Amino acid sequence: MDLSLPILIVDDSQTVRLAISKQLQSLGFSNIDQAADGEAALKCFEQRTYGLVLSDWEMQPMGGEEFLKALRLKSKVPIILITGTTTRGTSWLAGANAYLAKPFNERDLEKAIKSALA
């Protein structure tokens, strides 16, 4: 795994973004950005290229499904969908590479990253 990979975390909860960021840092990643919703995440892609996106599903004003579909028009970046709901079927249709249900631990996150990047 390339630990210098630029990663974008997209979640409307700052607490969740910080928790995921800490887990990624514990795994050795350090090139991490954050966005509070899909619109903000798309703006991040205007400034930078990412190697991995971890996105929540239920966000406002632009939710995960709309964000994933919009991002897929621009990029084939691997996307891990992180959610507390059971939306796995819809997430695959929207273009996610991997799915991770909340709550999850560092080992689960690492497995999802390896799966998405494979």
N, CA, C and O atoms as a GROMACS GRO file, in nm:
protein
  472
    1MET      N    1   0.083  -0.118   0.000
    1MET     CA    2   0.000   0.000   0.000
    1MET      C    3   0.088   0.124   0.000
    1MET      O    4   0.184   0.134   0.076
    2ASP      N    5   0.053   0.219  -0.085
    2ASP     CA    6   0.127   0.345  -0.094
    2ASP      C    7   0.077   0.440   0.014
    2ASP      O    8  -0.032   0.496   0.003
    3LEU      N    9   0.155   0.457   0.119
    3LEU     CA   10   0.113   0.540   0.232
    3LEU      C   11   0.116   0.689   0.202
    3LEU      O   12   0.067   0.768   0.282
    4SER      N   13   0.173   0.729   0.087
    4SER     CA   14   0.173   0.870   0.048
    4SER      C   15   0.050   0.904  -0.038
    4SER      O   16   0.033   1.018  -0.082
    5LEU      N   17  -0.035   0.806  -0.061
    5LEU     CA   18  -0.156   0.823  -0.142
    5LEU      C   19  -0.242   0.937  -0.088
    5LEU      O   20  -0.275   0.938   0.030
    6PRO      N   21  -0.279   1.034  -0.173
    6PRO     CA   22  -0.368   1.141  -0.127
    6PRO      C   23  -0.510   1.086  -0.108
    6PRO      O   24  -0.568   1.026  -0.198
    7ILE      N   25  -0.565   1.109   0.011
    7ILE     CA   26  -0.696   1.055   0.047
    7ILE      C   27  -0.789   1.170   0.083
    7ILE      O   28  -0.750   1.266   0.149
    8LEU      N   29  -0.915   1.159   0.037
    8LEU     CA   30  -1.018   1.256   0.073
    8LEU      C   31  -1.126   1.187   0.154
    8LEU      O   32  -1.183   1.087   0.109
    9ILE      N   33  -1.154   1.240   0.272
    9ILE     CA   34  -1.262   1.190   0.358
    9ILE      C   35  -1.380   1.285   0.341
    9ILE      O   36  -1.366   1.406   0.358
   10VAL      N   37  -1.498   1.230   0.308
   10VAL     CA   38  -1.618   1.312   0.287
   10VAL      C   39  -1.724   1.265   0.386
   10VAL      O   40  -1.774   1.153   0.375
   11ASP      N   41  -1.759   1.350   0.480
   11ASP     CA   42  -1.861   1.318   0.580
   11ASP      C   43  -1.911   1.448   0.641
   11ASP      O   44  -1.833   1.540   0.664
   12ASP      N   45  -2.041   1.456   0.666
   12ASP     CA   46  -2.096   1.578   0.721
   12ASP      C   47  -2.070   1.593   0.870
   12ASP      O   48  -2.098   1.699   0.927
   13SER      N   49  -2.018   1.490   0.934
   13SER     CA   50  -1.984   1.497   1.075
   13SER      C   51  -1.835   1.520   1.092
   13SER      O   52  -1.754   1.436   1.052
   14GLN      N   53  -1.799   1.633   1.151
   14GLN     CA   54  -1.658   1.661   1.174
   14GLN      C   55  -1.597   1.557   1.266
   14GLN      O   56  -1.481   1.519   1.249
   15THR      N   57  -1.673   1.509   1.364
   15THR     CA   58  -1.624   1.408   1.457
   15THR      C   59  -1.588   1.280   1.383
   15THR      O   60  -1.484   1.220   1.409
   16VAL      N   61  -1.674   1.239   1.289
   16VAL     CA   62  -1.647   1.118   1.211
   16VAL      C   63  -1.526   1.139   1.122
   16VAL      O   64  -1.440   1.051   1.111
   17ARG      N   65  -1.517   1.256   1.057
   17ARG     CA   66  -1.401   1.284   0.972
   17ARG      C   67  -1.271   1.275   1.052
   17ARG      O   68  -1.173   1.217   1.005
   18LEU      N   69  -1.271   1.333   1.170
   18LEU     CA   70  -1.150   1.330   1.254
   18LEU      C   71  -1.117   1.188   1.299
   18LEU      O   72  -1.000   1.150   1.303
   19ALA      N   73  -1.219   1.109   1.332
   19ALA     CA   74  -1.196   0.971   1.375
   19ALA      C   75  -1.137   0.888   1.260
   19ALA      O   76  -1.044   0.810   1.281
   20ILE      N   77  -1.191   0.904   1.141
   20ILE     CA   78  -1.139   0.831   1.025
   20ILE      C   79  -0.997   0.877   0.994
   20ILE      O   80  -0.910   0.795   0.964
   21SER      N   81  -0.973   1.007   1.002
   21SER     CA   82  -0.840   1.061   0.978
   21SER      C   83  -0.738   1.001   1.076
   21SER      O   84  -0.627   0.966   1.036
   22LYS      N   85  -0.776   0.990   1.203
   22LYS     CA   86  -0.686   0.932   1.303
   22LYS      C   87  -0.659   0.785   1.272
   22LYS      O   88  -0.546   0.738   1.288
   23GLN      N   89  -0.762   0.713   1.228
   23GLN     CA   90  -0.741   0.572   1.193
   23GLN      C   91  -0.647   0.561   1.073
   23GLN      O   92  -0.558   0.475   1.071
   24LEU      N   93  -0.666   0.646   0.974
   24LEU     CA   94  -0.578   0.644   0.858
   24LEU      C   95  -0.434   0.676   0.898
   24LEU      O   96  -0.340   0.614   0.850
   25GLN      N   97  -0.418   0.774   0.987
   25GLN     CA   98  -0.284   0.809   1.035
   25GLN      C   99  -0.221   0.692   1.111
   25GLN      O  100  -0.101   0.668   1.099
   26SER      N  101  -0.301   0.620   1.188
   26SER     CA  102  -0.251   0.502   1.259
   26SER      C  103  -0.204   0.394   1.163
   26SER      O  104  -0.114   0.316   1.194
   27LEU      N  105  -0.267   0.389   1.045
   27LEU     CA  106  -0.227   0.292   0.942
   27LEU      C  107  -0.104   0.341   0.865
   27LEU      O  108  -0.047   0.265   0.786
   28GLY      N  109  -0.064   0.467   0.887
   28GLY     CA  110   0.056   0.520   0.824
   28GLY      C  111   0.032   0.624   0.716
   28GLY      O  112   0.127   0.678   0.659
   29PHE      N  113  -0.095   0.655   0.686
   29PHE     CA  114  -0.126   0.757   0.585
   29PHE      C  115  -0.112   0.895   0.646
   29PHE      O  116  -0.143   0.916   0.764
   30SER      N  117  -0.067   0.991   0.566
   30SER     CA  118  -0.051   1.126   0.618
   30SER      C  119  -0.103   1.233   0.523
   30SER      O  120  -0.116   1.349   0.561
   31ASN      N  121  -0.132   1.196   0.400
   31ASN     CA  122  -0.175   1.290   0.297
   31ASN      C  123  -0.329   1.288   0.289
   31ASN      O  124  -0.386   1.233   0.195
   32ILE      N  125  -0.394   1.350   0.389
   32ILE     CA  126  -0.538   1.335   0.408
   32ILE      C  127  -0.606   1.472   0.406
   32ILE      O  128  -0.566   1.563   0.478
   33ASP      N  129  -0.710   1.484   0.324
   33ASP     CA  130  -0.794   1.604   0.322
   33ASP      C  131  -0.935   1.565   0.364
   33ASP      O  132  -0.970   1.447   0.366
   34GLN      N  133  -1.014   1.666   0.397
   34GLN     CA  134  -1.151   1.642   0.442
   34GLN      C  135  -1.248   1.736   0.373
   34GLN      O  136  -1.213   1.849   0.339
   35ALA      N  137  -1.371   1.687   0.353
   35ALA     CA  138  -1.479   1.770   0.298
   35ALA      C  139  -1.608   1.735   0.373
   35ALA      O  140  -1.629   1.620   0.411
   36ALA      N  141  -1.693   1.836   0.394
   36ALA     CA  142  -1.813   1.818   0.475
   36ALA      C  143  -1.933   1.764   0.398
   36ALA      O  144  -2.032   1.723   0.459
   37ASP      N  145  -1.928   1.764   0.266
   37ASP     CA  146  -2.038   1.709   0.186
   37ASP      C  147  -1.989   1.690   0.043
   37ASP      O  148  -1.875   1.722   0.009
   38GLY      N  149  -2.078   1.637  -0.041
   38GLY     CA  150  -2.042   1.608  -0.179
   38GLY      C  151  -2.000   1.730  -0.258
   38GLY      O  152  -1.905   1.724  -0.336
   39GLU      N  153  -2.069   1.842  -0.240
   39GLU     CA  154  -2.034   1.964  -0.312
   39GLU      C  155  -1.892   2.009  -0.278
   39GLU      O  156  -1.814   2.043  -0.366
   40ALA      N  157  -1.861   2.010  -0.149
   40ALA     CA  158  -1.727   2.050  -0.105
   40ALA      C  159  -1.622   1.952  -0.158
   40ALA      O  160  -1.512   1.993  -0.194
   41ALA      N  161  -1.656   1.824  -0.163
   41ALA     CA  162  -1.563   1.723  -0.213
   41ALA      C  163  -1.534   1.744  -0.360
   41ALA      O  164  -1.418   1.733  -0.403
   42LEU      N  165  -1.636   1.773  -0.439
   42LEU     CA  166  -1.614   1.799  -0.582
   42LEU      C  167  -1.524   1.920  -0.602
   42LEU      O  168  -1.443   1.922  -0.695
   43LYS      N  169  -1.537   2.020  -0.516
   43LYS     CA  170  -1.449   2.137  -0.523
   43LYS      C  171  -1.305   2.098  -0.490
   43LYS      O  172  -1.211   2.153  -0.548
   44CYS      N  173  -1.288   2.004  -0.398
   44CYS     CA  174  -1.154   1.956  -0.365
   44CYS      C  175  -1.089   1.893  -0.488
   44CYS      O  176  -0.968   1.908  -0.510
   45PHE      N  177  -1.168   1.823  -0.568
   45PHE     CA  178  -1.116   1.758  -0.689
   45PHE      C  179  -1.076   1.860  -0.796
   45PHE      O  180  -0.998   1.828  -0.885
   46GLU      N  181  -1.129   1.981  -0.786
   46GLU     CA  182  -1.087   2.086  -0.879
   46GLU      C  183  -0.946   2.134  -0.847
   46GLU      O  184  -0.876   2.185  -0.934
   47GLN      N  185  -0.905   2.118  -0.721
   47GLN     CA  186  -0.775   2.166  -0.674
   47GLN      C  187  -0.666   2.058  -0.677
   47GLN      O  188  -0.548   2.089  -0.681
   48ARG      N  189  -0.709   1.930  -0.674
   48ARG     CA  190  -0.613   1.824  -0.647
   48ARG      C  191  -0.663   1.691  -0.701
   48ARG      O  192  -0.783   1.672  -0.720
   49THR      N  193  -0.570   1.599  -0.726
   49THR     CA  194  -0.605   1.463  -0.765
   49THR      C  195  -0.588   1.373  -0.645
   49THR      O  196  -0.486   1.379  -0.576
   50TYR      N  197  -0.687   1.289  -0.618
   50TYR     CA  198  -0.683   1.197  -0.505
   50TYR      C  199  -0.668   1.054  -0.553
   50TYR      O  200  -0.708   1.020  -0.664
   51GLY      N  201  -0.607   0.971  -0.468
   51GLY     CA  202  -0.589   0.831  -0.500
   51GLY      C  203  -0.692   0.742  -0.435
   51GLY      O  204  -0.702   0.624  -0.467
   52LEU      N  205  -0.770   0.800  -0.340
   52LEU     CA  206  -0.872   0.725  -0.268
   52LEU      C  207  -0.970   0.823  -0.204
   52LEU      O  208  -0.931   0.928  -0.154
   53VAL      N  209  -1.099   0.787  -0.208
   53VAL     CA  210  -1.203   0.866  -0.142
   53VAL      C  211  -1.278   0.776  -0.046
   53VAL      O  212  -1.316   0.664  -0.081
   54LEU      N  213  -1.300   0.825   0.075
   54LEU     CA  214  -1.386   0.758   0.172
   54LEU      C  215  -1.504   0.851   0.194
   54LEU      O  216  -1.488   0.962   0.244
   55SER      N  217  -1.624   0.806   0.155
   55SER     CA  218  -1.740   0.895   0.157
   55SER      C  219  -1.856   0.837   0.236
   55SER      O  220  -1.889   0.719   0.226
   56ASP      N  221  -1.917   0.924   0.314
   56ASP     CA  222  -2.042   0.891   0.381
   56ASP      C  223  -2.153   0.887   0.275
   56ASP      O  224  -2.137   0.941   0.166
   57TRP      N  225  -2.264   0.822   0.308
   57TRP     CA  226  -2.376   0.810   0.215
   57TRP      C  227  -2.481   0.918   0.240
   57TRP      O  228  -2.530   0.980   0.146
   58GLU      N  229  -2.516   0.939   0.367
   58GLU     CA  230  -2.624   1.033   0.400
   58GLU      C  231  -2.566   1.166   0.446
   58GLU      O  232  -2.524   1.182   0.560
   59MET      N  233  -2.564   1.262   0.352
   59MET     CA  234  -2.512   1.396   0.380
   59MET      C  235  -2.605   1.497   0.314
   59MET      O  236  -2.682   1.462   0.224
   60GLN      N  237  -2.597   1.621   0.359
   60GLN     CA  238  -2.672   1.730   0.298
   60GLN      C  239  -2.574   1.844   0.270
   60GLN      O  240  -2.480   1.855   0.348
   61PRO      N  241  -2.585   1.927   0.172
   61PRO     CA  242  -2.692   1.926   0.073
   61PRO      C  243  -2.672   1.822  -0.037
   61PRO      O  244  -2.771   1.777  -0.094
   62MET      N  245  -2.548   1.783  -0.070
   62MET     CA  246  -2.527   1.680  -0.170
   62MET      C  247  -2.486   1.551  -0.099
   62MET      O  248  -2.380   1.544  -0.037
   63GLY      N  249  -2.571   1.451  -0.110
   63GLY     CA  250  -2.547   1.324  -0.044
   63GLY      C  251  -2.448   1.236  -0.119
   63GLY      O  252  -2.398   1.271  -0.225
   64GLY      N  253  -2.423   1.119  -0.060
   64GLY     CA  254  -2.325   1.027  -0.115
   64GLY      C  255  -2.357   0.975  -0.254
   64GLY      O  256  -2.269   0.968  -0.339
   65GLU      N  257  -2.483   0.939  -0.277
   65GLU     CA  258  -2.518   0.885  -0.409
   65GLU      C  259  -2.496   0.988  -0.519
   65GLU      O  260  -2.436   0.958  -0.622
   66GLU      N  261  -2.544   1.109  -0.497
   66GLU     CA  262  -2.527   1.216  -0.595
   66GLU      C  263  -2.378   1.248  -0.614
   66GLU      O  264  -2.333   1.270  -0.727
   67PHE      N  265  -2.303   1.252  -0.504
   67PHE     CA  266  -2.160   1.279  -0.512
   67PHE      C  267  -2.088   1.170  -0.592
   67PHE      O  268  -2.009   1.201  -0.681
   68LEU      N  269  -2.115   1.044  -0.560
   68LEU     CA  270  -2.049   0.935  -0.631
   68LEU      C  271  -2.078   0.939  -0.780
   68LEU      O  272  -1.988   0.921  -0.861
   69LYS      N  273  -2.202   0.962  -0.815
   69LYS     CA  274  -2.238   0.967  -0.957
   69LYS      C  275  -2.169   1.084  -1.027
   69LYS      O  276  -2.120   1.069  -1.140
   70ALA      N  277  -2.164   1.200  -0.962
   70ALA     CA  278  -2.097   1.317  -1.021
   70ALA      C  279  -1.946   1.292  -1.033
   70ALA      O  280  -1.885   1.328  -1.134
   71LEU      N  281  -1.888   1.232  -0.931
   71LEU     CA  282  -1.744   1.205  -0.933
   71LEU      C  283  -1.709   1.105  -1.042
   71LEU      O  284  -1.606   1.118  -1.108
   72ARG      N  285  -1.793   1.006  -1.062
   72ARG     CA  286  -1.767   0.904  -1.165
   72ARG      C  287  -1.767   0.962  -1.306
   72ARG      O  288  -1.708   0.903  -1.397
   73LEU      N  289  -1.831   1.076  -1.326
   73LEU     CA  290  -1.826   1.142  -1.456
   73LEU      C  291  -1.690   1.204  -1.482
   73LEU      O  292  -1.652   1.228  -1.596
   74LYS      N  293  -1.613   1.230  -1.372
   74LYS     CA  294  -1.484   1.297  -1.382
   74LYS      C  295  -1.365   1.206  -1.355
   74LYS      O  296  -1.256   1.229  -1.407
   75SER      N  297  -1.385   1.101  -1.275
   75SER     CA  298  -1.272   1.027  -1.222
   75SER      C  299  -1.305   0.881  -1.197
   75SER      O  300  -1.420   0.845  -1.169
   76LYS      N  301  -1.204   0.798  -1.208
   76LYS     CA  302  -1.217   0.656  -1.175
   76LYS      C  303  -1.149   0.626  -1.041
   76LYS      O  304  -1.115   0.511  -1.013
   77VAL      N  305  -1.129   0.729  -0.958
   77VAL     CA  306  -1.065   0.713  -0.828
   77VAL      C  307  -1.139   0.606  -0.746
   77VAL      O  308  -1.262   0.603  -0.747
   78PRO      N  309  -1.067   0.519  -0.676
   78PRO     CA  310  -1.133   0.422  -0.589
   78PRO      C  311  -1.211   0.493  -0.478
   78PRO      O  312  -1.162   0.587  -0.416
   79ILE      N  313  -1.333   0.445  -0.454
   79ILE     CA  314  -1.421   0.505  -0.353
   79ILE      C  315  -1.466   0.398  -0.255
   79ILE      O  316  -1.516   0.293  -0.294
   80ILE      N  317  -1.449   0.428  -0.127
   80ILE     CA  318  -1.503   0.342  -0.021
   80ILE      C  319  -1.623   0.415   0.038
   80ILE      O  320  -1.610   0.528   0.086
   81LEU      N  321  -1.737   0.352   0.033
   81LEU     CA  322  -1.857   0.408   0.091
   81LEU      C  323  -1.862   0.370   0.238
   81LEU      O  324  -1.855   0.251   0.272
   82ILE      N  325  -1.874   0.469   0.324
   82ILE     CA  326  -1.881   0.446   0.468
   82ILE      C  327  -2.016   0.495   0.516
   82ILE      O  328  -2.049   0.613   0.502
   83THR      N  329  -2.095   0.404   0.574
   83THR     CA  330  -2.230   0.442   0.615
   83THR      C  331  -2.281   0.359   0.731
   83THR      O  332  -2.232   0.249   0.757
   84GLY      N  333  -2.378   0.412   0.798
   84GLY     CA  334  -2.443   0.341   0.906
   84GLY      C  335  -2.572   0.274   0.862
   84GLY      O  336  -2.639   0.207   0.940
   85THR      N  337  -2.607   0.292   0.735
   85THR     CA  338  -2.729   0.232   0.682
   85THR      C  339  -2.696   0.113   0.593
   85THR      O  340  -2.580   0.090   0.560
   86THR      N  341  -2.797   0.040   0.556
   86THR     CA  342  -2.778  -0.078   0.471
   86THR      C  343  -2.808  -0.041   0.327
   86THR      O  344  -2.914  -0.075   0.274
   87THR      N  345  -2.713   0.029   0.265
   87THR     CA  346  -2.733   0.078   0.128
   87THR      C  347  -2.634   0.015   0.031
   87THR      O  348  -2.604   0.073  -0.073
   88ARG      N  349  -2.583  -0.102   0.064
   88ARG     CA  350  -2.478  -0.162  -0.017
   88ARG      C  351  -2.519  -0.177  -0.164
   88ARG      O  352  -2.441  -0.142  -0.252
   89GLY      N  353  -2.638  -0.228  -0.192
   89GLY     CA  354  -2.680  -0.246  -0.330
   89GLY      C  355  -2.679  -0.116  -0.408
   89GLY      O  356  -2.626  -0.112  -0.519
   90THR      N  357  -2.734  -0.012  -0.353
   90THR     CA  358  -2.737   0.117  -0.419
   90THR      C  359  -2.598   0.175  -0.434
   90THR      O  360  -2.568   0.239  -0.535
   91SER      N  361  -2.512   0.154  -0.335
   91SER     CA  362  -2.377   0.210  -0.341
   91SER      C  363  -2.298   0.152  -0.457
   91SER      O  364  -2.221   0.224  -0.520
   92TRP      N  365  -2.315   0.024  -0.486
   92TRP     CA  366  -2.243  -0.035  -0.599
   92TRP      C  367  -2.292   0.026  -0.729
   92TRP      O  368  -2.213   0.052  -0.820
   93LEU      N  369  -2.423   0.048  -0.738
   93LEU     CA  370  -2.478   0.108  -0.859
   93LEU      C  371  -2.426   0.250  -0.878
   93LEU      O  372  -2.408   0.295  -0.991
   94ALA      N  373  -2.400   0.319  -0.769
   94ALA     CA  374  -2.351   0.457  -0.776
   94ALA      C  375  -2.202   0.461  -0.808
   94ALA      O  376  -2.150   0.568  -0.842
   95GLY      N  377  -2.132   0.349  -0.798
   95GLY     CA  378  -1.992   0.346  -0.837
   95GLY      C  379  -1.891   0.327  -0.726
   95GLY      O  380  -1.772   0.352  -0.747
   96ALA      N  381  -1.933   0.283  -0.609
   96ALA     CA  382  -1.837   0.258  -0.501
   96ALA      C  383  -1.756   0.132  -0.530
   96ALA      O  384  -1.807   0.037  -0.590
   97ASN      N  385  -1.630   0.131  -0.487
   97ASN     CA  386  -1.543   0.015  -0.504
   97ASN      C  387  -1.547  -0.077  -0.383
   97ASN      O  388  -1.523  -0.197  -0.395
   98ALA      N  389  -1.577  -0.020  -0.267
   98ALA     CA  390  -1.583  -0.098  -0.144
   98ALA      C  391  -1.686  -0.032  -0.051
   98ALA      O  392  -1.725   0.083  -0.070
   99TYR      N  393  -1.729  -0.108   0.047
   99TYR     CA  394  -1.835  -0.066   0.138
   99TYR      C  395  -1.789  -0.096   0.279
   99TYR      O  396  -1.736  -0.204   0.306
  100LEU      N  397  -1.808  -0.002   0.369
  100LEU     CA  398  -1.768  -0.019   0.508
  100LEU      C  399  -1.880   0.032   0.597
  100LEU      O  400  -1.919   0.149   0.589
  101ALA      N  401  -1.933  -0.056   0.682
  101ALA     CA  402  -2.045  -0.020   0.769
  101ALA      C  403  -1.992   0.036   0.901
  101ALA      O  404  -1.898  -0.017   0.960
  102LYS      N  405  -2.057   0.145   0.947
  102LYS     CA  406  -2.026   0.203   1.077
  102LYS      C  407  -2.094   0.118   1.184
  102LYS      O  408  -2.204   0.067   1.158
  103PRO      N  409  -2.037   0.099   1.299
  103PRO     CA  410  -1.900   0.137   1.336
  103PRO      C  411  -1.801   0.035   1.280
  103PRO      O  412  -1.836  -0.080   1.254
  104PHE      N  413  -1.678   0.078   1.262
  104PHE     CA  414  -1.574  -0.011   1.211
  104PHE      C  415  -1.444   0.019   1.283
  104PHE      O  416  -1.428   0.125   1.344
  105ASN      N  417  -1.352  -0.076   1.276
  105ASN     CA  418  -1.224  -0.056   1.342
  105ASN      C  419  -1.114  -0.039   1.237
  105ASN      O  420  -1.140  -0.045   1.117
  106GLU      N  421  -0.994  -0.019   1.284
  106GLU     CA  422  -0.879   0.005   1.196
  106GLU      C  423  -0.857  -0.112   1.101
  106GLU      O  424  -0.826  -0.093   0.983
  107ARG      N  425  -0.872  -0.234   1.152
  107ARG     CA  426  -0.852  -0.353   1.069
  107ARG      C  427  -0.955  -0.357   0.956
  107ARG      O  428  -0.921  -0.390   0.842
  108ASP      N  429  -1.082  -0.324   0.987
  108ASP     CA  430  -1.186  -0.320   0.885
  108ASP      C  431  -1.153  -0.214   0.779
  108ASP      O  432  -1.170  -0.237   0.659
  109LEU      N  433  -1.106  -0.098   0.825
  109LEU     CA  434  -1.069   0.010   0.734
  109LEU      C  435  -0.955  -0.033   0.642
  109LEU      O  436  -0.958  -0.009   0.522
  110GLU      N  437  -0.856  -0.096   0.700
  110GLU     CA  438  -0.741  -0.143   0.620
  110GLU      C  439  -0.786  -0.244   0.514
  110GLU      O  440  -0.742  -0.236   0.399
  111LYS      N  441  -0.873  -0.338   0.550
  111LYS     CA  442  -0.925  -0.435   0.454
  111LYS      C  443  -1.000  -0.366   0.341
  111LYS      O  444  -0.984  -0.402   0.224
  112ALA      N  445  -1.083  -0.268   0.375
  112ALA     CA  446  -1.160  -0.195   0.274
  112ALA      C  447  -1.067  -0.119   0.180
  112ALA      O  448  -1.090  -0.116   0.059
  113ILE      N  449  -0.962  -0.059   0.234
  113ILE     CA  450  -0.866   0.015   0.150
  113ILE      C  451  -0.798  -0.081   0.054
  113ILE      O  452  -0.787  -0.053  -0.066
  114LYS      N  453  -0.752  -0.194   0.105
  114LYS     CA  454  -0.685  -0.292   0.018
  114LYS      C  455  -0.780  -0.341  -0.091
  114LYS      O  456  -0.739  -0.358  -0.206
  115SER      N  457  -0.905  -0.364  -0.055
  115SER     CA  458  -1.004  -0.410  -0.153
  115SER      C  459  -1.029  -0.304  -0.260
  115SER      O  460  -1.034  -0.336  -0.378
  116ALA      N  461  -1.046  -0.179  -0.217
  116ALA     CA  462  -1.075  -0.071  -0.312
  116ALA      C  463  -0.958  -0.045  -0.405
  116ALA      O  464  -0.978  -0.010  -0.522
  117LEU      N  465  -0.836  -0.061  -0.356
  117LEU     CA  466  -0.718  -0.032  -0.437
  117LEU      C  467  -0.672  -0.151  -0.523
  117LEU      O  468  -0.586  -0.136  -0.610
  118ALA      N  469  -0.731  -0.267  -0.498
  118ALA     CA  470  -0.690  -0.389  -0.574
  118ALA      C  471  -0.727  -0.379  -0.720
  118ALA      O  472  -0.701  -0.471  -0.797
   0.00000   0.00000   0.00000
